[in-house]
């Protein structure tokens, strides 16, 4: 028994002695040494964290002062921008309603129809910018301003190819607040945008989003395409057409014109006509009522995949005067009868204009319409296997037919 108690006592004393000799890591110096007596690079040794609440616990971050999150009106920076854009521009946006009639094919009766859209005041004279499709075929157009007053509108001019139109109201200058035109050449994907319009007749509604893509192509009329369309994800619905697309400074950068949706309602893909195109078209609409486009003097082509085969030239037009060739008509007489045959092999094949390759009619017109009447272009053609450069002085094309038709 005494022997057993002695062993236990010896074990306890040995354990206490061992504990006293063990180094405590939290009492080590703030440098470390490489074994072997050679001193290595020193670095701070962080003490092991103590129990919660001790001085070694890192302090909790201090809260951000409310003054940094909100302005004096209690708005966040993002909300302040939204409010500023709306307050700056909403008086420039108008609600457009149209009245027209359509023929019921079953009862052969004229049925009245109404339409809605949006527009922007562009000057103190009462000119309103909107989409052509908003007022197309309208028999009467009314414009309601921000103060609730409604005015009858008159037609000024339209460019159906680019879906741009200008109408006018007789209102006092002090109730007209023109929108400020911006620049669409320096837009970038990801920029924040704002749309104000009248979706479903709900006046001056603000929606926000970003630019989703640039330089989209959209076919507006027949085989003519606008190639600089702005794509946005801001909610655009029926009634928004013709309304302004704005940047964060409240400047006009586009005009909302269409949505991509199977239901006819916003699906997060909207399109706007860029303001730089509008800026080129509107002065001509105010002056002439239509756009005078440069005319190459070619009325028909056949797309071959390798170029454009000329099928029809304007008699004595710019292309014919320059020496471009269309199909040759071969006439043969057999007795009292005269037979005609068109020899398309004699026609020129257009492959480029001013060094830019063309494969479609839209390619050709996109190049020509960047010019002005009287400008010189070089048309490159293949003729009888030879490549020729033919200089052409562009004429001026005055629209007719639907370009000038209006009922308001």
Secondary structure, 3 states (H helix, E strand, C coil): CHHHHHHHHHHHHHHHHHHHHCCCHHHCCCCCCCCCCCCCCCCCCCCCCCCCCCCCCCCCCCCCCHHHHCCCCCCCHHHHHHHHHHHHHHHHEEEEEEEEEEEECCCCEEEEEEEEEEEEECCCCCEEEECHHHHCCCCEEEEECCCCCEEECEEEEEEHHHCEEEEECCCCHHHCCCCCECCCCCCCCCCEEEEEECHHHCCCEEEEEEEEEEEEEEEEECCEEEEEEEEECCCCCCCCCCCEEECCCCCEEEEEEEECCCCCCCCCCEEEEEHHHHHHHHHHHHHHCCCCEEECCEEEEEECCCCEEEEEECCCCHHHHHCCCCCEEEEEEECCEEEEEEEHHHCCEEEEECCEECCCHHHHHHHHCCCCCCCEEEEEEEECCEEEEEEEECEEECCCHHHCCCCC
